[in-house]
């Protein structure tokens, strides 16, 4: 399937419109509920063009989901020496892009109900896990499986995310409310990952 570098300017713009529209469609309706007819109508293209770029509805979802994971990794890079700050930055990214969390939830519900969320989890997580292991070796982070520590921090960062079963926050809420949550999140993560005191 062609990427933007292999396309003409017009083709790249069409592909980008499809991705933008389909991201909203999949985030709202999931893979099963999304309708290609709505995507092509809103993207001002046709099914033949969409399938030429992505192969299938599933291929389109996979391209969008993969891109959303890459965005999280690139926009919110881990700092294992300050996992509390990383959690807060993740919280802020969920406020900016709630659709990315919804996509991940649909992927969990419809594609991979157990195990790793993506097949190439090692590639996506390798840098983060290595950073956590290095912080552990330096005595900055508690002992334990780096993957489990990462999972706990991410879960804490999602406490008020669009998929929370308690309360889903929005960017429109008062700044003071977000500041209060950030402070609680930062303190809670710091306590959770603090190295064990030496006896």
C-alpha angles and dihedrals in degrees: 000000000000122000125210093270092060095050134081116254090260093048092048090051091051092048090049091051090051091051093047094049094041091050089060092042095051093042090055101037108019125227096298096045099041116104122215089204090063092046096052092043093052093041091050094234138096139255093255091058093046093050091046089058101038108016097224144358088270090050090053092050091048092050092050095044092048090050091050091053091048089051093054091049093047101038095042105033116186122254103192091188087065109027090162091063090046090054091051092049089051089051089054093048091053088055091051096043112023089160090071092060091046090053090052090050093051089048089053093047099041107026114022113018093170139030124014116359092229132032094233094050091138091061093047096042101035097092093044093049092047090051092050092048090051091050089050091050089051090053094246098113131042120262119263142092107322091218092054092048090050091049092051093050092048091048091051091050089055095054092112098024125127090269097051113129088209108043134344113212125210133203089243094070118104116285090235090060092053091046090053091051092046091053092050092046093048093050094044094050092046090054093044096052100033113126116257111264113254112251 
